[in-house]
Amino acid sequence: MKKRIALLVGSPGPRDLRLARMAASARYEIKVFFCRRRQEDQQWQVGELRYPAVFLRNWAPSGWYGCRLISDVNPGIWRALSEFRPGAVVIHGFATVTCLVAVLWARCHRVPFLLRGDSNYLDEADPSRRRNGLRRRFLRWLVRRAAAFLSVGKLNHQFWAAYGADARRIFFVPYAVDTDYFREQADIWRARRAEIRAEKGWTQDYVLLYVGRLVRKKRVDVLIATMQKLERTRKDIRLLIVGDGVEYTPLAEQARGLGNVHFLGFRDLPDLPQYYAIADAFVLPSEIEPWGIVVAEALACGLPVIATRKVGAAWDLIQDGKNGYVVPENDAAALAVAIDRACKSNSLASGDREFQGGVADWGIDSYVQGLHAALDYCLPDSG
């Protein structure tokens, strides 16, 4: 008989093939409980869900989205879990009212709970977090009571370990990228790269790509400042910015007069392989990025990646000088040097199959295998 597993998740994402694959498990019956139907800043289309799911009523006003603790207030999670009667609860996050209610439910019903989050160990170095003694005490209390931890990468593993998690209870359950899809689609689009560039009038020898939200922490302003520096000495580089957000207007104003920066607006997931394929390198200049799934997508498409050291995925996927470069955050001069090196390097030619192979452990199968391993550990009689 299958063990029932409840997964508490914020909202549906554009990359939820992993949940559909878990729903097909021969060992576990899952049900996903969403705190909200969509994010406040969501532009992507989710499509039909291919797994059992329940949308809980969220009592938090829309203006509270993004606020710690009160971002999600779903008191109905208690009743929903009681009715489903799971053998284990997988909780995505730990810093909302709903997550805390789910933890209390699991404790009261003596059901193991597993914690999943993308918290980055380097982010803990932030002075405000170091001074927050209440947060540190809460995390230590929570870690002592969790049955297992689902790590998305090295820095996330270090985060849990820093708060007392035993290494035996930390399981690698990565952000899942449909690597086969990105690889195959990029190969198709790459064959038309010269044609597409000519049609768009992108005549520069090197095309850089950024994909992501236009928000402060992504530091696209630093990337544009880097392009301003590079334009003085190099006229053969163009930057494509794919994304939208609250910083669009100031960023567009900053780039005014730069002929080598082009804003493409938001593009949904199915459109992304085209842009990865026609670019020569991918850049993620974030001042903090818990992980950064776009890094895995770019590498799966054969692109070298330049990212800051605060990007979690950089520690897992980038081999400095081989498939990209890692640079200090908020440093336009260092970023300019890395871009210049990438454009001059024959060993970082885009489309390299070695880059694509480096993200194999971030595929859907790795997610399912990791979650199965964690659940088998927590529910040993279910194997």
C-alpha positions as CSV (number, residue, x, y, z in Angstrom):
1,M,0.0,0.0,0.0
2,K,1.3,3.4,-0.9
3,K,2.3,5.9,1.8
4,R,0.5,9.2,1.6
5,I,2.8,12.2,1.3
6,A,1.6,15.8,1.7
7,L,3.6,18.6,0.1
8,L,3.0,22.2,1.2
9,V,4.1,24.6,-1.6
10,G,3.7,28.3,-2.1
11,S,2.2,28.4,-5.5
12,P,2.4,26.5,-8.8
13,G,5.5,27.2,-10.8
14,P,6.3,26.9,-14.5
15,R,8.7,24.0,-13.9
16,D,6.5,21.6,-12.0
17,L,7.2,18.4,-14.1
18,R,8.9,17.1,-11.0
19,L,5.6,16.9,-9.1
20,A,3.9,15.1,-12.0
21,R,6.7,12.6,-11.9
22,M,6.3,12.1,-8.2
23,A,2.6,11.6,-8.6
24,A,3.4,8.6,-10.8
25,S,5.5,7.0,-8.0
26,A,4.8,3.3,-7.3
27,R,5.7,3.8,-3.6
28,Y,4.1,7.1,-2.6
29,E,0.7,8.8,-3.1
30,I,1.2,12.6,-3.1
31,K,-1.1,15.5,-2.7
32,V,0.1,19.1,-3.1
33,F,-1.4,21.9,-0.9
34,F,-0.8,25.3,-2.4
35,C,-0.9,28.4,-0.3
36,R,-2.0,30.6,-3.2
37,R,-3.0,30.2,-6.8
38,R,-0.3,32.5,-8.2
39,Q,2.4,34.9,-7.1
40,E,1.6,38.6,-7.1
41,D,4.3,39.3,-9.7
42,Q,3.7,36.1,-11.8
43,Q,3.6,36.4,-15.5
44,W,4.2,32.8,-16.6
45,Q,1.4,30.4,-17.5
46,V,1.1,27.3,-15.4
47,G,-1.2,25.2,-17.5
48,E,-3.1,22.1,-16.3
49,L,-1.8,20.5,-13.2
50,R,-0.8,16.8,-13.7
51,Y,-0.9,15.9,-10.0
52,P,-3.5,16.0,-7.2
53,A,-3.6,19.4,-5.7
54,V,-5.6,21.6,-3.4
55,F,-5.6,25.4,-3.3
56,L,-6.0,26.6,0.3
57,R,-7.7,29.9,1.1
58,N,-5.1,32.5,1.9
59,W,-6.2,35.1,4.3
60,A,-3.2,37.3,3.8
61,P,-4.0,40.5,1.8
62,S,-2.1,40.7,-1.6
63,G,0.0,43.5,-0.2
64,W,1.6,41.2,2.3
65,Y,3.1,39.0,-0.4
66,G,6.8,38.8,0.1
67,C,6.6,39.7,3.8
68,R,8.2,37.2,6.2
69,L,5.8,35.2,8.3
70,I,2.6,36.9,7.1
71,S,3.1,36.3,3.3
72,D,0.9,33.1,3.6
73,V,-1.8,32.7,6.2
74,N,-3.7,29.5,5.4
75,P,-5.3,28.2,8.6
76,G,-7.2,25.6,6.5
77,I,-4.0,23.6,6.2
78,W,-4.7,22.0,9.6
79,R,-8.0,20.6,8.5
80,A,-6.7,19.7,5.0
81,L,-3.9,17.6,6.5
82,S,-6.2,16.0,9.0
83,E,-8.5,14.9,6.2
84,F,-5.7,13.6,4.0
85,R,-3.9,11.8,6.9
86,P,-0.4,11.8,5.3
87,G,2.4,9.6,6.6
88,A,4.8,12.5,6.1
89,V,4.7,16.2,5.3
90,V,7.1,17.9,3.0
91,I,7.1,21.6,3.8
92,H,8.6,24.1,1.3
93,G,9.9,27.0,3.4
94,F,9.8,27.7,7.1
95,A,9.1,31.4,7.5
96,T,5.3,31.8,7.1
97,V,2.4,31.2,9.4
98,T,1.2,28.4,7.2
99,C,4.5,26.6,7.4
100,L,4.5,26.9,11.2
101,V,0.9,25.5,11.4
102,A,2.0,22.5,9.2
103,V,4.9,21.9,11.5
104,L,2.6,22.0,14.6
105,W,0.2,19.7,12.9
106,A,2.9,17.2,12.2
107,R,4.2,17.4,15.8
108,C,0.8,17.0,17.3
109,H,0.0,14.0,15.1
110,R,3.5,12.5,15.4
111,V,4.0,12.6,11.7
112,P,7.6,13.2,10.4
113,F,8.0,16.5,8.5
114,L,10.8,17.2,5.9
115,L,11.9,20.8,5.2
116,R,12.8,22.1,1.8
117,G,14.0,25.6,1.1
118,D,16.6,27.3,-0.9
119,S,18.2,29.4,1.8
120,N,21.8,30.2,1.0
121,Y,24.5,29.9,3.6
122,L,26.2,33.0,2.3
123,D,23.0,35.0,2.8
124,E,23.3,34.2,6.5
125,A,26.4,36.4,6.6
126,D,24.1,39.4,6.3
127,P,24.6,41.6,9.4
128,S,20.8,41.9,10.0
129,R,20.5,38.1,10.2
130,R,23.5,37.7,12.4
131,R,22.0,40.1,14.9
132,N,18.6,38.3,14.8
133,G,19.0,36.0,17.8
134,L,15.3,35.1,17.8
135,R,15.6,33.8,14.2
136,R,18.7,31.8,15.0
137,R,17.1,30.2,18.0
138,F,13.9,29.4,16.1
139,L,15.9,27.7,13.3
140,R,17.8,25.6,15.8
141,W,14.6,24.5,17.4
142,L,13.0,23.7,14.0
143,V,16.1,21.7,12.8
144,R,16.1,19.6,16.0
145,R,12.6,18.5,15.3
146,A,12.6,18.0,11.5
147,A,13.0,14.4,10.3
148,A,15.0,15.3,7.2
149,F,16.1,18.2,5.0
150,L,15.9,18.5,1.2
151,S,19.0,20.3,-0.1
152,V,19.0,22.1,-3.4
153,G,22.7,22.5,-3.5
154,K,26.0,23.0,-1.7
155,L,25.2,26.3,0.0
156,N,21.8,25.1,1.0
157,H,23.4,22.0,2.5
158,Q,25.7,24.3,4.5
159,F,22.8,26.4,5.6
160,W,21.0,23.4,7.2
161,A,24.3,22.1,8.7
162,A,25.0,25.5,10.2
163,Y,21.8,25.2,12.3
164,G,22.6,21.7,13.5
165,A,21.3,19.4,10.8
166,D,23.0,16.0,10.8
167,A,24.6,15.3,7.4
168,R,22.8,11.9,7.4
169,R,19.5,13.7,7.4
170,I,20.3,16.1,4.5
171,F,19.3,14.7,1.1
172,F,20.2,16.1,-2.3
173,V,16.8,17.0,-3.9
174,P,17.8,19.5,-6.6
175,Y,15.9,22.1,-8.4
176,A,14.6,20.1,-11.3
177,V,15.4,21.2,-14.8
178,D,14.0,19.3,-17.8
179,T,17.5,19.1,-19.2
180,D,16.5,16.9,-22.2
181,Y,13.9,19.5,-23.3
182,F,16.3,22.4,-23.1
183,R,19.1,20.5,-24.8
184,E,16.9,19.4,-27.7
185,Q,15.2,22.7,-28.2
186,A,18.5,24.6,-28.0
187,D,20.0,22.3,-30.7
188,I,17.1,23.1,-33.0
189,W,17.2,26.8,-32.5
190,R,21.0,27.0,-32.7
191,A,20.9,25.8,-36.3
192,R,19.1,29.1,-37.0
193,R,21.2,31.4,-34.8
194,A,22.9,33.3,-37.7
195,E,19.6,33.7,-39.5
196,I,17.8,35.0,-36.3
197,R,20.5,37.4,-35.4
198,A,20.5,38.8,-38.9
199,E,16.7,39.2,-38.8
200,K,16.9,41.1,-35.5
201,G,19.8,43.3,-36.6
202,W,22.0,41.9,-33.9
203,T,25.2,42.2,-35.8
204,Q,27.7,42.1,-33.0
205,D,30.1,39.1,-32.8
206,Y,29.1,38.2,-29.2
207,V,25.6,38.2,-27.7
208,L,25.2,38.1,-23.9
209,L,22.0,37.0,-22.3
210,Y,20.2,37.8,-19.0
211,V,17.0,36.0,-18.1
212,G,15.1,36.8,-14.9
213,R,13.0,39.3,-13.0
214,L,14.0,42.9,-13.1
215,V,14.2,43.5,-9.3
216,R,16.9,45.1,-7.2
217,K,18.6,42.0,-5.9
218,K,19.3,40.8,-9.4
219,R,21.6,43.8,-9.9
220,V,20.9,44.2,-13.6
221,D,22.0,47.8,-13.1
222,V,25.5,46.5,-12.4
223,L,25.3,44.5,-15.7
224,I,24.3,47.6,-17.6
225,A,27.1,49.6,-16.0
226,T,29.4,46.9,-17.1
227,M,28.2,47.2,-20.7
228,Q,28.8,51.0,-20.4
229,K,32.4,50.2,-19.5
230,L,32.9,47.6,-22.2
231,E,31.4,49.9,-24.9
232,R,34.4,52.1,-24.7
233,T,36.8,49.4,-25.8
234,R,34.6,46.8,-27.5
235,K,31.8,47.4,-30.1
236,D,31.3,43.7,-30.8
237,I,29.2,42.8,-27.7
238,R,25.4,43.0,-27.3
239,L,23.3,42.3,-24.2
240,L,19.8,40.9,-24.4
241,I,17.7,41.3,-21.3
242,V,14.8,38.9,-21.1
243,G,12.4,39.7,-18.2
244,D,10.2,42.3,-16.6
245,G,9.7,43.8,-13.1
246,V,9.5,46.9,-10.9
247,E,13.0,47.9,-12.0
248,Y,12.2,48.0,-15.7
249,T,11.8,51.8,-16.0
250,P,15.0,52.8,-14.1
251,L,17.0,50.2,-15.9
252,A,15.7,51.3,-19.3
253,E,16.6,54.9,-18.4
254,Q,20.1,53.8,-17.3
255,A,20.6,52.0,-20.7
256,R,19.3,55.0,-22.7
257,G,21.8,55.8,-25.5
258,L,23.5,52.4,-25.2
259,G,23.2,50.7,-28.6
260,N,24.5,47.4,-27.2
261,V,21.7,46.8,-24.7
262,H,18.3,45.4,-25.8
263,F,15.2,44.8,-23.6
264,L,13.0,41.9,-24.8
265,G,10.4,41.9,-22.0
266,F,9.0,38.8,-20.4
267,R,9.2,35.5,-22.2
268,D,7.5,32.3,-21.0
269,L,9.3,29.1,-20.4
270,P,8.7,27.5,-23.8
271,D,10.3,30.5,-25.5
272,L,13.5,30.5,-23.4
273,P,15.5,27.9,-25.4
274,Q,15.5,30.1,-28.4
275,Y,17.2,32.9,-26.6
276,Y,19.7,30.6,-24.8
277,A,20.5,29.1,-28.2
278,I,21.2,32.3,-30.0
279,A,23.4,33.8,-27.3
280,D,27.1,33.2,-26.7
281,A,27.2,33.5,-22.9
282,F,24.7,33.9,-20.0
283,V,25.2,36.4,-17.2
284,L,23.5,36.4,-13.7
285,P,24.9,39.4,-11.7
286,S,22.7,38.9,-8.5
287,E,23.9,40.3,-5.2
288,I,22.1,37.3,-3.6
289,E,20.5,34.4,-5.4
290,P,19.5,31.4,-3.2
291,W,20.1,29.1,-6.1
292,G,19.3,30.3,-9.7
293,I,17.6,27.7,-11.9
294,V,18.4,29.8,-15.0
295,V,22.0,28.8,-14.6
296,A,21.2,25.2,-15.0
297,E,18.9,26.0,-18.0
298,A,21.7,28.0,-19.7
299,L,24.2,25.3,-19.2
300,A,21.8,22.6,-20.4
301,C,21.6,24.7,-23.6
302,G,25.3,24.7,-23.9
303,L,26.0,28.2,-22.8
304,P,28.9,29.3,-20.6
305,V,27.7,31.2,-17.5
306,I,29.1,34.2,-15.7
307,A,27.7,34.6,-12.2
308,T,28.5,36.2,-8.9
309,R,29.8,34.2,-6.0
310,K,26.4,34.8,-4.2
311,V,24.6,32.8,-6.7
312,G,24.0,29.3,-5.1
313,A,24.1,27.5,-8.5
314,A,27.6,28.9,-9.2
315,W,29.0,26.7,-6.4
316,D,27.3,23.6,-7.8
317,L,27.6,24.0,-11.6
318,I,30.3,26.5,-12.6
319,Q,33.9,25.4,-13.0
320,D,35.7,28.6,-13.2
321,G,37.5,29.0,-16.5
322,K,36.0,25.8,-18.0
323,N,32.3,26.4,-18.4
324,G,32.1,30.0,-17.1
325,Y,33.4,32.4,-14.5
326,V,32.5,33.4,-10.9
327,V,33.0,37.0,-9.9
328,P,32.4,39.2,-6.8
329,E,28.9,40.7,-6.5
330,N,28.2,44.3,-7.2
331,D,31.6,44.7,-9.0
332,A,31.2,46.1,-12.6
333,A,34.9,46.1,-13.2
334,A,35.3,42.4,-12.3
335,L,32.2,41.5,-14.4
336,A,33.7,43.4,-17.4
337,V,36.9,41.4,-17.1
338,A,35.0,38.1,-17.0
339,I,32.8,39.0,-20.0
340,D,35.9,40.1,-22.0
341,R,37.7,36.8,-21.1
342,A,34.6,34.8,-22.1
343,C,34.4,36.5,-25.5
344,K,38.1,35.9,-26.2
345,S,38.1,32.3,-25.0
346,N,37.8,29.5,-27.6
347,S,37.4,27.0,-24.8
348,L,34.1,28.7,-23.7
349,A,32.4,28.4,-27.1
350,S,28.7,28.2,-26.7
351,G,27.0,24.9,-27.6
352,D,29.7,22.9,-26.0
353,R,28.3,19.4,-25.1
354,E,30.5,19.3,-22.0
355,F,28.5,22.2,-20.5
356,Q,25.3,20.3,-21.2
357,G,26.5,17.2,-19.5
358,G,27.4,19.1,-16.4
359,V,23.8,19.6,-15.4
360,A,22.8,16.0,-15.6
361,D,22.4,15.8,-11.8
362,W,19.8,18.6,-11.9
363,G,17.3,16.7,-14.0
364,I,13.8,15.5,-13.1
365,D,15.1,12.0,-12.2
366,S,17.5,13.4,-9.6
367,Y,14.7,15.2,-7.9
368,V,12.5,12.1,-7.7
369,Q,15.4,9.9,-6.6
370,G,16.4,12.3,-3.9
371,L,12.9,12.8,-2.5
372,H,12.4,9.0,-2.5
373,A,15.6,8.5,-0.6
374,A,14.5,11.1,2.0
375,L,11.1,9.6,2.4
376,D,12.5,6.1,2.6
377,Y,14.7,7.3,5.5
378,C,11.8,8.8,7.3
379,L,9.4,6.0,6.6
380,P,11.7,2.9,6.5
381,D,8.9,0.4,6.5
382,S,7.6,1.7,3.1
383,G,10.4,0.6,0.9
